[in-house]
Amino acid sequence: EIYQKLTSDYYRDYAEGGPNVDGIAPREASERLQTFQVRFNDLWRKFNTYSDGEKLFGLAETDYPDLQRIRKELNLLSKLYGLYNTVNDTIDGYYDIPWLDVDIEKINNDLIDFQNRCRKLPKALREWQAFLDLKQKIDDFNETCPLLEMMANKAMKTRHWDRIADVTKHPFDIDAENFQLRNIMEAPLLEHKEDIEDICIAAVKEKDIDAKLKQVVLDWATQELAFGSFKSRGELLLKGDHMGEIITLMEDSLMVLSSLMSNRYNAPFKKDIQLWVQKLTNSTDIIENWLQVQNLWVYLEAVFVGGDIAKQLPKEAKRFQGIDKSWVKIMTRSHENINVVQCCVGDETMGQLLPHLLEQLELCQKSLTGYLEKKRLPTFFLRLRPSAFGNPWSGQ
C-alpha cells in the first residue's frame, strides 16, 4: 500500500509537472527530467525488490503498467535531452575559446557527430521542441563554420577586420588579450556572408601578392655587380656576361611586377609595386647605358691614352682625359656600393652622369672619325669600331 501510494503520487506529479508537459521550454524540460529520473530510479529499485519478494513467497506479481510506460518515456527523453544538453554545453563552450586557439577542424568534427546522433534519434522525438531547437542550433553554427574558417586564415590582417567591422557594424578588437570566439559570433555574420567571404578571399589574394613582392625585393637585395680588370689599370670594367644575366633577371622580375600591377587585389601594395617597377626599369636603362659607355670608353682609351692620334687631336684628347677621370670615379664608387639596384638608383648620380659621359664620348668618336676620313687612312683604320677592341659584354 505504501508503494502504491508512492507510485500514485509520482504518476500524478509526472502528469501535471513532468518533462513532457505541453508548453514548457526545452531547458526547463531537461531540468524536470533530471528530477523525475531520480524519483523514478528510487521507485524502480523498490519495484524490483517487491517483485523479487512476491516471486520468493509465491505470491501473484503486482503489475504497474504506468510505471512501465513512464520508464519507456524517460528512456526516450533521456536520449533526447542528453543530446540536447551535450549540444548546448559544447556549442556554448566554444564561445569562451580565445580566438587564436579556435580549432575549426575539431568544431566541424563535433558538429558532424551531433548531426549523426540527431539522425539516429527515434522518429517519435523529432517533433519535440527540444529536438527542433538542438537541430537548429547545430545547423546555425554549422553554417557559420565556413566563415569562421576563412576568418581564421593567417592572411587576415587588421585592415581586413576593419572592413568586416564596417560591413557588420560590429567592432572587432582582435589584438585584445581576451578576444574570444563570442566576440565574433555576436556580429551578424550570416546576414553579411557574401561580403565577409569576399573580404577573406581578398586577404588570401593579398597575401600571395605580398609574398611575390617580398621575393622580388629579397632577390635584388642580394644581386651584386661583378668587375673585370682592364689592362694594368685595375678593375675598371663591368663583367659583360654577368651583367647580361642581371638584365635577364630584371626582365623576369618586371614581368612578375607587371602581373602584380594588373591584379585587382593589389591596392595595399600598389605604391610599393610601382616603386619597384620604377627602380628596376631605371636600373635596366642605366646598366644598358653603362655598358654602352664602357664600350666606347674601351674603344677610345686605346686611341687617346698614349697614342699618336691623341697628339693630332689635343682638344679631344683633353676631353677624353676628363671622361677617363669620371669613368674611374664611377667604377670606384661602384666598388663601394656593389648592390646592383642601390648602385644604379640609390641616388641620381648614375642616371645623370652616364648620359653626359656618353654624349662626351660620342663627340670624341665623331671627331676621331672625321680626322681619320680627312687623312684618308687605310681601310683598316677607317673600319675601326668598338667591336674591334673586344666584346664589351665579355668585360675584356
ABEGO torsion letter per residue (X at the ends): XAAAAAAAAAAAAAAAABAABBGBBAAAAAAAAAAAAAAAAAAAAAAAAAAAAAAAAGBBBBBBAAAAAAAAAAAAAAAAAAAAAAAAAAAAAAAABBAAABBAAAAAAAAAAAAAAAAABBAAAAABAAAAAAAAAAAAAAAAAAAAAAAABAABBAAAAAAAAAAAGBBBBAABAABBAAAAAABBAAAAAAAAAAAAAAAAAAAAAAAAAAAAAAAAAABBBBBBBBEAAEBABBBAAAAAAAAAAAAAAAAAAAAAAABAAAAAAAAAAAAAAAAAAAAAAAAAAAAAAAAAAAAAAAAABGBAAAAABAAAAAAAAAAAAAAAAAAAAAAABABAAAAAAABAAAAAAAAAAAAAAAAAAAAAAAAAAAAGBBAAAAABBAAAAEBAAAGX
